[in-house]
Amino acid sequence: MNKTIALEQTHIVPTYVRPEIVFTHGEGPYLFAEDGKRYLDFTSGIAVTSLGHSHPEWVAAVQEQAAKLVHVSNLYHTEPHVGVAKRLADHSFGDRVFFCNSGTEATEGALKFARKYAKQSGNADKVNLIGFSAGFHGRTIGALAVTYKEKYRAPFAPVMPGATFGTFNDIDALEDLIDENTAAVIVEPMQGEGGVNPADREFLQGLRALCDKHGALLIFDEVQVGLGRTGKLWGHEHAGVAPDIMTLAKPLANGLPIGAIVCSEKVAQVMAPGDHGSTFAAGPLVCRAAEVTFDIINQPEFLAHVTEMGNYLQAELNKIESSHIKEVRGIGLLIGIELDIEVGPLVAAARDHGLLAISAGPNVLRLAPALTITKAHADEALAVLKQILATD
Ligand SMILES: *Cc1c(COP(=O)(O)O)cnc(C)c1O
């Protein structure tokens, strides 16, 4: 057996099942393995490396910053920290940003902000949180409480109390759940892990109205769909609805660990010195990486390219004659292919043909390539997908 894989089987906590490939480097949308084999990466490390691997501008910025300053902690000021915050505030509904190190931490922070905001109302019972069916918000105890999948929560019960679930895209069902004791409602504008499910425009607009009616905060989890993945900077732009808090993470620094909680001034003002913190977060290295990543993504031509490639992929996928394809859906370059069969063997078959894709639940094949792919890359992926999906 490969030495790296053998060591993993002895020394790594067995929470992951990985294929027998050891990657050594990447370039653009391609990954290269130890055995010399090249793979077209339509996972982007789960919607993280949106600029592709080893993007030259990103590499140059990170190398330069690494040689200058990497970490001083949040005890002191550094410039890249505010550089990213200003970009996010200037180009979103938000006014202020709190940085953390991952998506689940962004959820935790958002829930803390919401609980503290609700306390200011004077209603001590205003602590409840509402998530939705098939929603995913992370793996720590608080984020798990609003993550729908029972399998993720049950082994670690009790998770944080106070959370319930509405039905995704069913606004009428929410009316029975939300009340004056609701502190916040958290939703993904398009669900990623839960099966690539776009939220209806009316649903998100209805959530905004119900939150306003009951004095609850609306949190959009844009960890997977934010920052250009859908062809707009933010996933919620498709619905024309702004939240009170938005969480970001996956692609923000194109692969270095970072999370962000973007919020309105009224939310930010309930947080006081000492209320929340992080040793690592907002360091100059990750923030410099985020500045460069943001500046590349936040260009009209870049975003238009995402839409064009996404539309092309969806149109071509819809042409595949397969008795197993039930639906092709998604927005921009987050695409789900719902099947009437288990997706696991298809992920393996694609990999054997040199294409990396991921599942999103048991029956959905998820494509999340770098946002920089060309039509030639799309065609290369489509050829593999045709081969493994076509039936007669
Ligand atoms: C991945 C993801 C998270 C969790 O992010 P981590 O960085 O893995 O903790 C939260 N919300 C959504 C929508 C995600 O896709």
The ligand as an SDF file (V2000), in Angstrom:
LIG
                    3D

 15 15  0  0  0  0  0  0  0  0999 V2000
  -19.4030   24.0030    4.4560 C   0  0  0  0  0  0  0  0  0  0  0  0
  -20.5330   24.7670    5.0380 C   0  0  0  0  0  0  0  0  0  0  0  0
  -20.5360   25.1550    6.3920 C   0  0  0  0  0  0  0  0  0  0  0  0
  -19.4440   24.7390    7.3440 C   0  0  0  0  0  0  0  0  0  0  0  0
  -18.2180   25.2430    6.9820 O   0  0  0  0  0  0  0  0  0  0  0  0
  -16.8700   24.6250    7.6200 P   0  0  0  0  0  0  0  0  0  0  0  0
  -15.8000   25.5390    7.1440 O   0  0  0  0  0  0  0  0  0  0  0  0
  -16.7540   23.2220    7.0940 O   0  0  0  0  0  0  0  0  0  0  0  0
  -17.0230   24.6340    9.0900 O   0  0  0  0  0  0  0  0  0  0  0  0
  -21.5830   25.9270    6.8420 C   0  0  0  0  0  0  0  0  0  0  0  0
  -22.5840   26.3030    6.0290 N   0  0  0  0  0  0  0  0  0  0  0  0
  -22.6210   25.9380    4.7260 C   0  0  0  0  0  0  0  0  0  0  0  0
  -23.7540   26.3970    3.8590 C   0  0  0  0  0  0  0  0  0  0  0  0
  -21.6090   25.1520    4.1910 C   0  0  0  0  0  0  0  0  0  0  0  0
  -21.6500   24.7760    2.9050 O   0  0  0  0  0  0  0  0  0  0  0  0
  1  2  1  0
  2  3  1  0
  2 14  2  0
  3  4  1  0
  3 10  2  0
  4  5  1  0
  5  6  1  0
  6  7  2  0
  6  8  1  0
  6  9  1  0
 10 11  1  0
 11 12  2  0
 12 13  1  0
 12 14  1  0
 14 15  1  0
M  END
$$$$
